[in-house]
Amino acid sequence: MADGERQPLIRSTPNTPLAPLLPSDRRFITALHRSEDFIACHVQKIHGADSWVWGLRHNLQRFLSSKWGHYFVIVLVAADISCIFADFLVSLHICEHGGDQGFDLHTWSQVNDVLGYMSLVFSCLFMAELLGSVFAFGFHYFATPFHTFDALVIITAFVIDLVLRAGPLEEAGSLVVVLRLWRVFKIIEEFSSGAEDELAELQERIEVLEKQKDDARKENEQLQMQLRLRSRGAGADGHMDGHAVHHGTTMPDGDGEAR
C-alpha cells in the first residue's frame, strides 16, 4: 500500500486526541495499514492519494478509533436507549389512562409519535456511522465478530424502524436496539483492559528505571572509590617526593655536619 495509507498512523501518536484509544483499535488500524483493502485501492485508483476523498477516509479512521469517536457512540446509544424507555413509559401511560375522563389522548399520542420518529433518527445516525466505518476501514471492518454483530443489530433496527413502524414488530425493534447496550459494555471493558495494559507497561518501565538507578548508584560508588584510591595514591607519591627532595638538598659540610 502507498505511504499515504500509513501516514495517519504515524501522525496519530498516543498523545493526540485523535489517536486510537482502545488496544483493539490500535491493533486493527495497524493491521489495516499493512494490508490492501478494496476501498483503499478503489479510492486511490479513481481519486488519487492526494484527493479530498482520501483525506476524508483518513480523518474518519482517526475519528472513529479515537476517544471522541467512542464517546460520541456512547452518547448516541445512551440517548437512543433513553428514547426507547421514554416511548415505553408513554405507551404504558396511554394504555393505563387512555379511557380516563379528561385524559388528553391526542397530546400523549403526539408525544409517542415524536419519540418514535426520534428512534428512527437515531437508527439513521447509526446507519450513517456504519457506512462511515465501512468507508474508513474497508470490508476488513467485519473481520471482528463484535463489529459484525453490531452491524447486524444496526441494520435490523433500521429496517424495523423504517418499514415496520405500525405492526406487532414495532416493539421488537426497540428490543433489538437495546442490544446495542452491549457495545457500550464492550467499550467500557476495553477501557479497563487498556488501562490495565498501560499500567503493566508503566510497571515494567518503573522496574527498568529502578534497575538503571541501581546500576548508576553502583557505578557512582565504584567511581568514588577509585577517586579516593587515586587521591590516596597521589598523596603518598607527593609525600615520598617531598621526602626525597628534602634528603637531596641536605649536603654535608667540611666538618661532616649537614647544612
N, C-alpha and C positions, 0 to 999 in steps of 0.2 A: 504494500500500500504506500501511497505517496507520503512524503514527510508532513504534508499539511494535515493528514489524518491523525498523526501522532502529536501534532503541535499543541492542541488543547491540554493534553495530559502533562506536557512539560510546563505549560503556563499555569496549570491548576495545581499549585502547591498546597500542602495540607494546611497552610496558614491563611489561605484566601477564603472568603465567604462562599465562593462557588466551587470549592474543592469537594471531591466525593466524600460524603460524610460517613457512610456505613462501610464496613470492611467488604461486604459482598459487592457493593457498588465499585469500590476501588479494584477488586479482582475482576469484575465484569468489564469495566471500561479498559483495563489493561489488556485483557484478552481480546476485546473488540478491536482495539487499535493495532493489534498484531495480526488480525485476520482480514480477509477480503469479504465484505458483505455486499449483497446485491444492490442495495440502495446507494451505498457509497460509490460503487463503480458506476452506477447509472448517473448519479449527480455529477461525478467528475467527467463522464463522457459527454453529457448533454450541456452542462453549465460551466464546467471547469472548476479547478481548485481555488480560484480567486473570486468566484461569484458570490453574490449575497445569499444564494441558496445554501452553498457550502458553509458560509459563516453562520447562517441560521441554524443549520444542523449541529454545528459545534456548540453554539450557545445553548441550544436545547439539551444537549448532552450534559453540559456543565450545570445547567439549572436543575434538571430533573434528578441528578445524582447528588446535588448539594443539600445542605441542611435547610435552605429556604424552600427548595422543591419538596422535601419531605414534610416540612411544616405546613406548606400550602395544601398538600394532600390530606394531612391530618385535620386541618381546619375544614376542608370540604367535606370529609367524611363525618366529622362531628356535626356540622350544620345539616347535612343530609339526614343523619340519624335523628337530630332534634326535630326536623320537619316531619319525619315518619312518625315519631311518637306523638307529636302535636296533632297530626292528622288522625292518628288512632284515638286520642283522647277526645277530639272534637266529634268524631264519628260515634264514639261511645256516648257522649253527652247528648247528641241528637237522638240516638236510639232510646235513651232513658227518658228524655223530657220532650220528645217530639210531639207527643199528644197532650201535653200540659196546656192549660189555658194561659194565654199571654206569652207563650214561648215564641220568640222571633225565629221561626224556622228558616225564613228566607236569608236572614243575615248569617246565621250559622252555616247554612248551605254554601253561601258565598265564601265564607272563611275556609270551609272544607275544600272548595274548588281551588282557591288560591294556593292552599298548601299542596294540593295535587299538582298544580302547574309548577310550583317551586321544585317538587320532586322531579318533574320532567326536566326542568332547567339543570338540576344537579346531574341527572343522567346524561344530558348533553355535554356538560362540562367534563364528566368522567370519560365520555367517548372521545372528546377532543384531547384529553390527556393521554388516552390510549393510542390514538392516532399519532400524536406528537412523539410518544415514546417509540413507536414503530419507525417513524421517520428518523428519529435521532439515533436509535441503536440498531436499526435493521431487524431482520427476522431472527437474529440471534437473541433478541429480547425474550422470545418464547422458549429459549433453551432452559430457563429456570422454571421449575414446576410452580413456584409461587406466582410468577408473572403470568403463566398460562391459566392458573386458577383465577387470578384476579381479572384477566381479560374475559374469561367465560362469565364471571359474575357481572361485569360491566355490560357486556353485550346482552345478556339475558334480561337484566334490569331495564336496559334501554328499550328493548323490544316490547317488554311488558308495559312499560310506561307509555310508549308511543302508540302501540296498536291495541292493547287490551285494557284501556283505561276503564271502560264500562263493562264489567263482567265479573265472574267469580274469581278470575286470576288476578284481579286488581290487588287484593291483599297479599297474594303470593309474590307480587313484585316487591312489596315492602319487605317481606321476609327475605327475599333474595338480596336486597340492598343491605339488610342487616348483616349479612355475611361479610360485608366489606369491613366490618369492625376487626375481622381477623387481620386485615392489612395493618391497622393501627397497632395491634398487639405485636405483629411481626416486626414492625419498625421499632417499637419500644424495646423488644427483645434484642434487636440488633444494636440499638443504642447501648444497652447494658453490656452486650458482648464486645462491642467496640471499645467501651470504657475499660473493660477487663483486659482487652488486648493492649491498650495504651498503658494501663497500669503495669502489666507484665513487662512491656518494653522499658518503661521508666525504672522498674525494679532492676532489670538487667543493666541498664545504664548506670544506676546508682552503684551496683556491685562492681562494675568496671571502674567507675571513678574512685570507689573505695580502694580497689586494688592498686590503681595508679597512684593514689595518695600514699598508700603504704610503701610502694616501691620508691616513690620520691622521698619519703621520710628516711628510708633505709639508705638511699643513695646520699642524702644530705648528711646523715650521721657518719657514713664512711668518708665523705669529703672532709667533714670537720675533724675526724680522727687523723686523716692524712695530713691535714693542715697543722694540727697540733704536733704530730710527729716531725714534720718538716721544721716547725718553729723550734722545737727542742733540739733537733739536729743542727739547725743554723746557730742556735745559742751556744751549743757545745763547741762547734767549729770556731766561732768567734772567740770563745774563752781560750781555746787552745792556741789560736793565732796570737792573741794578746800576750799570753804567757811566753810564747816563743819570741816575740818581739822584745819583751822585757829582758829575757836572757841574752838576746843577741846584742843589745845595746849596753850591757854591763861588762865593761872591759877592765882587766886588772892593770894597776899602775906598776911602777918600778918596785915599789915595796911589797907587791903581791896583794895589795888591797884593791878591792873593786872601787871604781869611781861612780 
